[in-house]
Amino acid sequence: MTSIIVVLFLAAIALFLAEIFIPGWVLAILGIVVLSVAVVLTFIQFGFGVGTVVLFVTIAIGFAGFGGWMRFFPRTAIGKKFINQSIAGGENKTPPLLLMLGEEGEALTDLRPAGMVRFRSQHVDVVSDSTFIPKGGKVTVLHIEGNHIVVRETSNYEKEQA
């Protein structure tokens, strides 16, 4: 019975490692099931005391393994292939667009109220000031708060400024 428990623990570790190369949670869930069976068999074979120790050691190793995985996997060659670096803090090849209040652009989509606008040569997500602006309409930057850009149709902006 002891050899079966050891084989189950080793099989669970192998399933967790295989999850690296075949993602999709199927192997990880199967590994959790196999690990649980090994712990239950430990309780049956060796009693409550040894079973509890094995359970807590298994949980501690699981947390340590997961923490190490989260810390080191993104830096590995395999991890870099799986992670989109442009979103996860990698190198951004598009220079930031510095917008000024009153700058004009063209709506690339209908703004109802959110949509895309082209300022100079870059596309930017914006929100209109509660009005519908059709695709192709000219807009003016009204307000900027971090990444939140509020625009108004240029004809309405000019009326307000006059």
C-alpha positions as CSV (number, residue, x, y, z in Angstrom):
1,M,0.0,0.0,0.0
2,T,2.9,2.4,0.8
3,S,4.3,2.0,-2.7
4,I,0.9,2.8,-4.2
5,I,0.8,6.0,-2.2
6,V,4.3,7.0,-3.3
7,V,3.4,6.3,-6.9
8,L,0.3,8.4,-6.7
9,F,2.3,11.3,-5.2
10,L,4.9,11.0,-8.1
11,A,2.1,10.8,-10.6
12,A,0.5,13.9,-9.3
13,I,3.8,15.8,-9.5
14,A,4.2,14.5,-13.1
15,L,0.7,15.7,-14.0
16,F,1.4,19.2,-12.6
17,L,4.7,19.4,-14.6
18,A,2.9,18.2,-17.7
19,E,0.4,21.1,-17.3
20,I,3.3,23.4,-18.3
21,F,3.4,22.0,-21.8
22,I,-0.3,21.0,-22.2
23,P,-2.2,23.9,-20.7
24,G,-5.9,23.8,-20.1
25,W,-6.4,22.8,-16.5
26,V,-7.3,19.2,-17.3
27,L,-4.0,17.7,-16.2
28,A,-3.9,20.0,-13.1
29,I,-7.3,19.0,-12.0
30,L,-6.4,15.3,-12.6
31,G,-3.2,16.0,-10.5
32,I,-5.3,17.4,-7.7
33,V,-7.6,14.3,-7.8
34,V,-4.6,11.9,-7.7
35,L,-3.0,13.9,-4.9
36,S,-6.2,13.8,-2.9
37,V,-6.5,10.0,-3.4
38,A,-2.9,9.7,-2.2
39,V,-3.6,11.7,1.0
40,V,-6.8,9.7,1.7
41,L,-4.9,6.5,1.3
42,T,-2.3,7.8,3.7
43,F,-5.0,8.5,6.3
44,I,-6.4,4.9,5.8
45,Q,-2.9,3.2,5.9
46,F,-1.2,5.2,8.7
47,G,-4.0,6.7,10.7
48,F,-5.1,10.2,11.7
49,G,-1.7,11.6,13.0
50,V,0.4,10.7,10.0
51,G,-2.4,11.5,7.6
52,T,-2.8,15.0,9.0
53,V,1.0,15.6,8.8
54,V,1.1,14.5,5.2
55,L,-2.0,16.6,4.4
56,F,-0.4,19.8,5.9
57,V,2.9,19.1,4.2
58,T,1.2,18.6,0.9
59,I,-0.8,21.9,1.3
60,A,2.4,23.7,2.3
61,I,4.4,22.3,-0.7
62,G,1.4,23.2,-2.9
63,F,1.4,26.8,-1.8
64,A,5.1,27.1,-2.0
65,G,5.1,25.5,-5.5
66,F,2.4,27.8,-6.7
67,G,4.1,30.9,-5.3
68,G,7.4,29.9,-7.0
69,W,5.5,29.2,-10.2
70,M,3.9,32.6,-10.2
71,R,7.3,34.3,-9.4
72,F,9.6,32.5,-11.8
73,F,7.6,31.0,-14.7
74,P,7.0,34.3,-16.5
75,R,10.8,34.8,-16.7
76,T,11.5,31.4,-18.3
77,A,11.8,30.8,-22.0
78,I,8.5,28.8,-22.0
79,G,6.8,31.5,-19.9
80,K,7.9,34.3,-22.2
81,K,6.3,32.4,-25.1
82,F,2.9,32.1,-23.3
83,I,2.7,35.7,-21.9
84,N,1.8,38.6,-24.1
85,Q,4.7,41.0,-23.3
86,S,3.0,44.1,-24.7
87,I,0.3,43.9,-22.1
88,A,2.3,42.4,-19.2
89,G,4.8,45.2,-19.0
90,G,7.0,44.3,-21.9
91,E,8.3,46.7,-24.4
92,N,5.7,49.0,-25.9
93,K,6.7,49.9,-29.5
94,T,4.0,52.6,-29.8
95,P,5.2,55.9,-28.3
96,P,2.7,57.5,-25.9
97,L,0.4,60.1,-27.4
98,L,0.5,63.4,-25.5
99,L,-2.9,65.0,-26.0
100,M,-3.7,68.6,-25.2
101,L,-7.1,70.1,-24.3
102,G,-8.7,71.4,-27.4
103,E,-6.8,69.0,-29.7
104,E,-8.9,67.8,-32.7
105,G,-9.3,64.3,-34.1
106,E,-11.6,62.2,-36.3
107,A,-14.0,59.6,-35.0
108,L,-13.2,56.2,-36.4
109,T,-16.3,54.6,-34.9
110,D,-19.6,55.9,-33.8
111,L,-19.2,57.4,-30.3
112,R,-22.2,56.3,-28.3
113,P,-20.7,57.5,-26.0
114,A,-17.5,55.4,-26.2
115,G,-15.5,54.7,-29.3
116,M,-12.2,55.2,-31.2
117,V,-10.8,58.5,-32.4
118,R,-7.7,59.1,-34.5
119,F,-5.5,61.9,-33.2
120,R,-2.6,62.6,-35.5
121,S,-1.7,59.1,-36.6
122,Q,-2.7,57.1,-33.5
123,H,-6.0,55.5,-32.5
124,V,-7.3,56.3,-29.0
125,D,-10.2,55.0,-27.0
126,V,-12.3,58.0,-25.9
127,V,-15.7,58.8,-24.4
128,S,-18.0,61.6,-25.7
129,D,-19.6,64.0,-23.3
130,S,-23.0,62.1,-23.3
131,T,-23.7,62.9,-27.0
132,F,-23.8,60.7,-30.0
133,I,-21.0,61.5,-32.5
134,P,-21.2,59.7,-35.8
135,K,-18.2,57.9,-37.5
136,G,-16.1,60.5,-39.4
137,G,-17.2,63.4,-37.1
138,K,-14.6,65.9,-35.9
139,V,-14.0,65.9,-32.2
140,T,-12.1,68.0,-29.7
141,V,-10.5,66.9,-26.4
142,L,-12.6,68.4,-23.6
143,H,-11.1,66.7,-20.5
144,I,-8.3,64.3,-19.7
145,E,-8.0,62.3,-16.5
146,G,-5.2,59.6,-16.8
147,N,-6.3,57.3,-19.6
148,H,-9.9,58.6,-19.5
149,I,-10.3,61.1,-22.4
150,V,-13.5,63.0,-22.9
151,V,-14.3,64.5,-26.2
152,R,-17.0,66.7,-27.7
153,E,-18.1,67.2,-31.3
154,T,-16.0,70.1,-32.7
155,S,-19.0,72.2,-33.8
156,N,-20.4,72.0,-30.2
157,Y,-17.0,72.8,-28.7
158,E,-16.6,75.9,-30.9
159,K,-20.1,77.1,-29.9
160,E,-19.2,76.7,-26.2
161,Q,-15.9,78.6,-26.6
162,A,-17.6,81.6,-28.4
